[in-house]
Structure formats: C-alpha cells, structure tokens
Amino acid sequence: MSAKDLEECRLDGFLSFSIQIIMGSFAFASLIIKWRQETSRRAPLIWLFDTLKQGSGLLLQHFTNLLFSIIAGQYLHQNSCAWYMCSHIVDSIVGVFYCWILHSFLLRIVSKYQPRFDRLRSGEYGDPISLFTFFIQLNTWWTIISLV
C-alpha cells in the first residue's frame, strides 16, 4: 500500500460504511444458515435473543474500536485505518480471549450460587421466556465487553 493510499483511507466515508453493512449482512446471514442447520434447533425467540446479545456486543466493540481509531489517528496525526487494523487484531485475539475468561468465571459463579444468580445463566431465559432475564444477560455481556 502506498503512502498516498494510506492518506486516502477513511473510516468514516461512504465506502467504509458500505463495506461494513455488506460484511454485517453476510455475518447475519451466516447465523441464520447456521441456526437453520442445527440438529436440535433453538426456538426462534431464544435464537433471536442469543443473536441480539452477540450482535449488539459486536456492534459495541466495533464502534468503540472505530471511535478510538479515528480519535487516535487525528490526535496523533497518524492514519486512522492503521489504528483500526491494530485495534481490531488485538481485540480479535486478546479481547475475545479475555471475554471468554470473564464469561467462564461468571458461569462458574452462577453454577456455584445457583438459584440466586439463575437469571445470569447464558442462553436460558426461563419458562416462560422472560424479557427481563434477556436484558439482565444482555447488560452483563455488554459489561464484560466494556471491561475488555
């Protein structure tokens, strides 16, 4: 990539947004295909809740990385795209690992102190399905992502 290409790279341009929308659409389509091929398929509402947790967490992480990269690039007079690539790689490797560690730790606490923390059992929303339980799990997942 030439120096001119790096200078022209923008994270907040039309092309960038278009690519992100296309990639997000492919990711969502792959989740639908995966769900349709599950041998013991989850109920549609449970699948929707699980997908909303993962998707909104991904968006939170993505837009935080974008904002950080744009601010760092402008403040340090460096290329925002390079900052985004670095933050994305670090987040994809280290961030996912730390989210997994924190989530595993939370599941251990839930198992140990069960029924008290039963609403935190990931992917289980009660019978009948509780929107309140979903929001507790959603906020817990956002907190884990924000800590990382």
C-alpha positions as CSV (number, residue, x, y, z in Angstrom):
1,M,0.0,0.0,0.0
2,S,1.5,3.3,-1.0
3,A,1.7,6.4,1.2
4,K,-1.0,8.1,-0.9
5,D,-3.4,5.1,-0.3
6,L,-2.8,5.4,3.4
7,E,-3.6,9.1,3.3
8,E,-6.8,8.5,1.5
9,C,-8.0,5.7,3.7
10,R,-11.0,6.9,5.7
11,L,-13.0,5.0,8.4
12,D,-16.0,7.4,8.2
13,G,-16.5,7.5,4.4
14,F,-19.3,6.1,2.2
15,L,-17.2,3.2,1.0
16,S,-16.3,2.2,4.6
17,F,-19.9,2.3,5.7
18,S,-21.0,0.3,2.6
19,I,-18.4,-2.4,3.2
20,Q,-19.3,-2.6,6.9
21,I,-23.0,-3.0,6.0
22,I,-22.3,-5.7,3.4
23,M,-20.0,-7.6,5.9
24,G,-22.6,-7.3,8.7
25,S,-25.3,-8.7,6.3
26,F,-23.1,-11.7,5.4
27,A,-22.4,-12.3,9.1
28,F,-26.1,-12.2,10.0
29,A,-27.0,-14.4,7.0
30,S,-24.4,-17.0,8.2
31,L,-26.1,-17.0,11.7
32,I,-29.4,-17.7,10.1
33,I,-28.0,-20.5,7.9
34,K,-26.2,-22.0,11.0
35,W,-29.4,-21.9,13.0
36,R,-31.5,-23.5,10.2
37,Q,-29.0,-26.4,10.1
38,E,-28.9,-27.0,13.9
39,T,-29.9,-30.6,14.7
40,S,-31.8,-29.6,17.8
41,R,-32.8,-26.1,16.7
42,R,-33.4,-23.5,19.4
43,A,-36.8,-21.8,19.5
44,P,-36.9,-18.7,17.3
45,L,-37.2,-16.3,20.2
46,I,-34.3,-17.9,22.0
47,W,-32.2,-17.7,18.8
48,L,-33.2,-14.1,18.4
49,F,-32.2,-13.3,22.0
50,D,-28.9,-15.1,21.6
51,T,-28.2,-13.3,18.3
52,L,-29.2,-9.9,19.7
53,K,-26.7,-10.4,22.6
54,Q,-23.9,-11.4,20.3
55,G,-24.7,-8.8,17.5
56,S,-25.1,-5.9,19.9
57,G,-21.9,-6.8,21.7
58,L,-20.1,-7.0,18.4
59,L,-21.5,-3.5,17.4
60,L,-20.5,-2.1,20.8
61,Q,-17.0,-3.4,20.3
62,H,-16.8,-2.4,16.6
63,F,-17.9,1.2,17.1
64,T,-15.7,1.6,20.2
65,N,-12.7,0.5,18.0
66,L,-13.8,2.9,15.2
67,L,-14.2,5.8,17.6
68,F,-10.8,5.1,19.3
69,S,-9.1,4.7,15.9
70,I,-10.5,8.0,14.5
71,I,-9.6,9.9,17.6
72,A,-6.1,8.4,18.0
73,G,-5.4,9.0,14.3
74,Q,-6.5,12.6,14.4
75,Y,-4.8,13.3,17.8
76,L,-1.5,11.7,16.9
77,H,-1.7,12.8,13.2
78,Q,-1.5,9.2,12.0
79,N,-3.6,7.0,9.8
80,S,-6.9,6.0,11.4
81,C,-7.1,2.9,9.3
82,A,-3.8,1.6,10.6
83,W,-5.0,2.3,14.2
84,Y,-8.3,0.4,13.4
85,M,-6.4,-2.6,11.9
86,C,-4.2,-2.8,15.0
87,S,-7.1,-2.4,17.5
88,H,-9.2,-4.9,15.6
89,I,-6.4,-7.5,15.5
90,V,-5.6,-7.0,19.2
91,D,-9.3,-7.1,20.1
92,S,-9.9,-10.2,18.0
93,I,-7.1,-12.1,19.6
94,V,-6.7,-10.8,23.1
95,G,-10.2,-9.3,23.6
96,V,-12.0,-12.4,22.7
97,F,-9.8,-14.5,25.0
98,Y,-10.5,-12.1,27.9
99,C,-14.2,-12.1,27.2
100,W,-14.1,-15.9,27.3
101,I,-12.2,-15.9,30.6
102,L,-14.7,-13.4,32.2
103,H,-17.7,-15.2,30.8
104,S,-16.4,-18.6,32.1
105,F,-15.7,-17.0,35.5
106,L,-19.3,-15.7,35.6
107,L,-20.7,-19.1,34.6
108,R,-18.8,-20.7,37.5
109,I,-20.2,-18.2,39.9
110,V,-23.7,-18.9,38.6
111,S,-23.2,-22.6,38.9
112,K,-21.9,-22.3,42.5
113,Y,-24.5,-19.9,43.7
114,Q,-27.4,-21.1,41.6
115,P,-30.7,-20.3,42.1
116,R,-29.6,-16.8,43.4
117,F,-28.0,-15.9,40.1
118,D,-30.1,-18.2,37.8
119,R,-31.0,-15.3,35.5
120,L,-27.3,-15.0,34.5
121,R,-27.2,-18.5,33.0
122,S,-26.3,-17.6,29.5
123,G,-28.9,-18.6,26.8
124,E,-31.5,-19.7,29.3
125,Y,-34.4,-17.2,29.5
126,G,-36.8,-19.0,31.8
127,D,-40.1,-20.8,31.1
128,P,-42.0,-18.9,30.0
129,I,-39.3,-16.8,28.3
130,S,-38.6,-13.7,30.2
131,L,-37.6,-10.4,28.6
132,F,-36.3,-9.2,31.9
133,T,-33.9,-12.2,32.0
134,F,-32.8,-11.4,28.5
135,F,-32.0,-7.8,29.5
136,I,-30.0,-8.9,32.5
137,Q,-27.9,-11.2,30.3
138,L,-27.5,-8.5,27.7
139,N,-26.3,-5.9,30.2
140,T,-23.9,-8.5,31.7
141,W,-22.5,-9.3,28.3
142,W,-22.1,-5.6,27.5
143,T,-20.3,-5.1,30.8
144,I,-17.9,-7.9,30.0
145,I,-17.1,-6.4,26.6
146,S,-16.7,-2.9,28.1
147,L,-14.3,-4.2,30.7
148,V,-12.1,-5.7,28.0
